Amino acid sequence: MELGISTFGEVSPDGTSGNAVNARDRVQQLLEEVKLADEVGLDVFAFGEHHRPDFVISAPEIFMAAAAAITKNIKLSSSVTVLSSADPVRTFQNFATVDLISNGRAEMIAGRGSFIESFPLFGYNLNDYDELFAEKLDMFLQINKQEKLNWQGKFRAPVKGQGIYPRPIQQQIPVWLGVGGTPASAVRAGTLNLPMIIAILGSPPRQFVPFVELYRESAQKAGHDVGKLQLAISSQFYVAEDSKQAADEFYPSYETLMTRVGKERGWSPMNRPQFEYLRSNGPLVVGSPQQAIDKIMEQHRLFNNTRFVAQLVTGFIPHSQVLKSIELYGTKVAPVVRKELGIK
């Protein structure tokens, strides 16, 4: 099982059209984080795409390219690329370029996006949410397979026999589907024989077992080898030397994020008892290294997943402590998980 990190790059908005000091500092911190993740032997680092003032990453491929120049082994991914509101040709070119810079370490997680700002921003109708994604995913997958493209769809001008360049050093860019629990998403991923990553954020992980079974059943019905399917589980994550320290350091940032998002989505405000419940019985991987190991192994027993992705929520946590959490993940958590799973 691969072990990785994802980040949305939370930032305190500068509120200015220039002199974006907070954004500049956060970008530098993100590059420190991915460099450290590579140095401690983690497998994947993924940059999320958002178009909001409280996240600094709107162009994951540019972060991936910067990370490629300062890392050696770690795979570099988006998390997710909002393909519904992107141009598949340009997106492929960007990822192929990152693949060349990184010597074959680029991946893409494609999704419809958990927020909707990109649709009006790039001139798309939110009513076409799913149809846009299906069409653009189809186009991207075709580009990924062949140099010259003949393609026609509903939302974009056709391409008639043109070559799409550059091509990656990998045979194809690995494409994962990022999903949140909609059954149709599991069916799509399985039918297309694509790796799937599930973001498990609020519900107990065991509730997603039927969802994963649907993914594998859909792949089998489509004639694919279920034994070769790749599945990733992503949960919010923070590790410190002991459980109380981890909870106390992580909670203020988590409470702020979840309460802010909750106001938009009609959720109740986050409180400490609810947080502690999610930590003990829910998907949160927040605690000591041993608690993180136990949670990751528990999820593996449920899902037989091939990858675990730790979603960082940094917020108010001093950057030195975020780096320490990444170090503990790579040096204390990952080796034990690999040993228990028989991974050398």
N, C-alpha and C positions, 0 to 999 in steps of 0.2 A: 504494500500500500504506500502510495506517495503521500507526503505531508507538506502542506503549503500554507500560504498566507494570502488573504485578499484585503484590500483597503479601498475606501472611497475617498480618502484624503480629506477628512473633516478639517475645516478651517474657520476661524473667526472672520467674518466678512470685513474687508477693508472699507467698503462703502465709498470708494473713490475710483475715478477713471484712470488714475495714474498713481505712482508711488505706492504700489500694492505690497507693502512690507510684509504683512501677515502671509499673503499668498507666496511671496518669494521664500520666506523662511520655511513654510510648510513643504514646498517643493524640495528644498534642500534636505529636510528631514526625511521625506519619502525616499530619496536616493540613499541616504544613510541606512534606512531600514532594509531596503532591498539588498544593499551591499553586505550588510551583516547577515541577512538570511542566507545569502549565498555562502558566506564564510563559515557559518555554523552547519552547513550541509542540508538545509531544507531543499525541497524538490521543485517548488513552484511559487511564484509571486505574481499576483493578479491585481490589476488596477481597474477600479470601477469607473463607469461613465455616468456623470450627472451634469445637469445644466442649472445649478442652483447656487445661491451665494454662499451656502454653508459647506460646499465641497469644492475642492480645488481641481479635481480631475474631470475635465470635459473631453480630453483627447488622449485616451489610454495609449494609443500607439506611440505618441511622442514620449510619454513616460517610459514605455517599454524600450524605445530606442536609446534613451539616456541611460536606462538601467543596463542595457546590453553592453554599453561601453565600459562599465565599471564592475561587471560580474563575469564569471567564467563558466559556471555549470548550471545555474538555476534556470528552469523554464520560465518564460515570461508570457503573461496572458492578460487579456482584458477580463473584466468581471462586473458587468457584462458590456458588450458592444450592443447599443440599442439599434439593431439592424433595421427596424421598422422605419426609422427616420434618417437612415444613412443611405448613401449611394453604394451599392455592392461593388461596383468597379473600383471606385476610389478606395473603399475599405480594403479590398483585396490588395491593391497596390501598396497601401500603407503597411499591411501585415507582411507582405512579401518582402518589402524593404527591411522591416525589422528582422525578418528571418535571415536575410543576408548579413545584416550588421552583427547579429548574435550567433552566426554560424549554426543556424538550424534550431533555435530554441523558442521560436514564436508559436503561440497558440491563440485561439480566439474562443471566448464564451459568448455565444449569440443569445440575445433575449429580447423580449418586448419591452422591458424596462419596468421598474417598480414605481417610477414617477413619470409624469406625462408632459413635462415642460418642453421636451424636444419636438413634440408634434407641432404645436403652433410656431415654435421657433424656426423650424425648417419648412414650414408651409404645408403640413399634412393634416388631414382630418382625423380626429380621434375616433370617429365612427368606423374608420377603416383599420382599426388597431390590429386585429388578427390577420386580416387579408393582406395588409402591407407586409407583415412579418413573413407570412407563408411565401409570398411572391419573391421577396428580396432574399430570403434564405435559399430558395430554389435557384435564383440567379447566382448567388455567391457560390453555392456548391458546384454549379456547372463551371464557373470560372476556375474554381479550385482544381477541377479535374482535367481541364483542357486549355491549351494556349489560345486557340481561336474560338470565338463564340458566335453562335447564331441563336438569338434569343428574342422573344417577344412577350410582353406582359401588359397589364392594365394600367399600372401607375408610372411607368417609365418608358422613355423612347426605346425602340428596339435596337439591338446590336446585330449587324449583318456581316458576319465573317471577319470581324476585326480581332486582332491579337491583343491580349491584355498583359501588360508588362510593368515591372519585371516579374519573373517567375521566382519562387522561393528555392532555397537549396534543398529543403525537404521535398519529397515527392508531392505532398499536399500540406497545406496549413491544417493542423489538427483543429477541428471545429467541435466544440461542446455546445449543448443546449442548456441554458440556465433557466430553471423553472422554480415556481413557488408552491405548486401543489394542485394546479388545475389538471384534471384527468386527461383532457385533450392534449396537453403538453407532453404527458408521459407516453401517450399513444403515438404522437408525432415523432418523438425521439426514438422510440423503439422501432417504429415502421421504417424510419430513415436509417436505422442502424448507427445512430450517432451517440457518442458519450453524453451522459446527462449529469448535471450538477443540481442538487436540491438545496435551496436555502431553508434551513430549519431554524426559525427564529423565535416562535412563540409557543407552539404546541409541543407536547411530549414527542420525542422522536418515534416511538412505537406507532403513533398514529399514521406515520408515513409508510409503514410496511406494505399495506395494500397498494399504495401508489407505486412503489418500486416493483411489486409483483405485476402490476399492470404494464409497466415499462418492459419488463422481460417477456411477458406473455405477448405483447404487441410485436416485439422483435421476432419471437418464435413463429407467430402467425405469418409474418412477412418473409419467413424462410431464412432468417439470419441465425448465426451461431451464438446462442445466448452466453455460452462460456467465454466468449471474447468481448462481451459488452463491458464498457468502462462506466463506473458510477462514482460520483463524488458527493460527499456530504459537507455542507458548509454551515458552521455555527459560530456565533459571536464568542470571542475568546480573549482571555487575559490570564497570565500566570505570574505569580510572585512567589517568594520563598515560603510563605505559609498562607493558609486559606483566608484568615481574617485580613491580612495585609492586601491580598488580591481583591477581596470584596470591597474593602474600604477605598482602595485606590481607583477601582473600576466604576463603582456605583454612580458617582456624580456625573460622569460623562454619559453613562448608559441612561440614567434617568432623564437627563436633558435631551438626548437624542430621541428617546422613545416618547417622551411627553410632547416634544415638538411635532414629530410625525403623527402622534396620536390625535393632536388637535385637527390635523388635516383629514384624518380618516375616521374620526368619531370614536376613538378609543378612550378609555378612562386613563387619567394620569398615572404614570408609573410611581410605585411607592416601594419602600424597602422590604416589607414582607413579601410583596409580589416578586420582587427581584430575588429574594432568598429562596422562594419556591422554585423559580425558574432555574436557579443555580443547583438546587438539590434534586428536583424531579423533572425539570424541563431540559431544553437543549443547551443552555448557557454552559460553556466550558470556562469557568472562572474559579480559580483556586490555586492550590499548591501543584507542583509538578505531578505528584502521585494522583491527585484528583483529576487532572487533565488526562493522564494516562488512562485512568479508569473510565472516564467519559468517552474518550476516543475508542477504546476497546469495546465498550458497551454498544456504541453505534455500529462498530464493525460486526459484532455478533448479530445485530438486528438486520443489517443490510448487505453484508459481505461486500462493502464498497472498496473500490480500488484507489481511492484518494480521499483524504480529509483536508479541508481548507479552513483555516482559522481566520475568521473575519475580525479584523482589528477595529475597535471602537476607542479612539484615543482621546478626543475632546480635551478635557482639562488635565489629563495625565501628563506630568513633565516628560519631556522627550527621553531623558536619560532612563526613566522607568519603563517606557515603551521598549527601548533598546534592550533593557535587562530582561523584559518578558520574552522578546524574540530570542535572546541568548539562551534563556532557560528552556524554551521550546526546542531549540536545536540541539542543546547539549544534555538536557536532563529528560525531556519527554520523548523526543524522536528516537533516541537509541533504544529505550526500553520498549516502545511500541514495535519497532522493527525487530527486536530480539524475540518478543512474544509471538510475532507473526512469522518468524523464521526468515526475515529479510536480511541479507548481508549488505 
